Each structure stands twice: as structure tokens, then as C-alpha cells.
Amino acid sequence: MAKNKNKKLTIKYWCSLSRGSRERALKFCFPISPSIVEMLLDETPTKFEIKEGFWSVVFKRITIPADNRFYKTCYMNQTYLA
């Protein structure tokens, strides 16, 4: 039986998440940097920004769960954040 794999995070999916979900995901990516979390929380990333800087960390670690639930994210393919 093939295991469903999580999908790569997209800008559209990121923007569709609630503010709380985005905040939890950012806190997992930057656990000791609350100022970075606050800075990125209400920003919309661009394609260029997800290749470099803080957004690249987020888009490498956060994925879309295989079950396609629109209220969840997955951290490092192991921890599901609702």
C-alpha cells in the first residue's frame, strides 16, 4: 500500500490558513525568535522571497498534509498543526 506524501507548501495555501495556524507554523520554524514570527505573520510571501531569507525556512519545513485538510499544516512531515 502506497503511503500518501505531504505536498509542498504553496503561497495560495499559506494565505488560506487562519492567522492562528500561520502563527503556530511560524513558531515551530522560529521557536526562539518571536520578533520574526510577528514580522512574518501578516506578510504575504512572494515567489522570490520563498527562495531566500526567512520565508525559505518556512517553505522548506512546512508542508500541506496529504489528507488535504485546509485548516492544517505539517511541520517537517511529522508534526501536524491544526
Summary of the structure (lengths in Angstrom):
residues: 82
radius of gyration: 12.2
end to end distance: 26.5
largest distance: 43.6
contacts: 201
relative contact order: 0.24
helix: 45%
strand: 13%
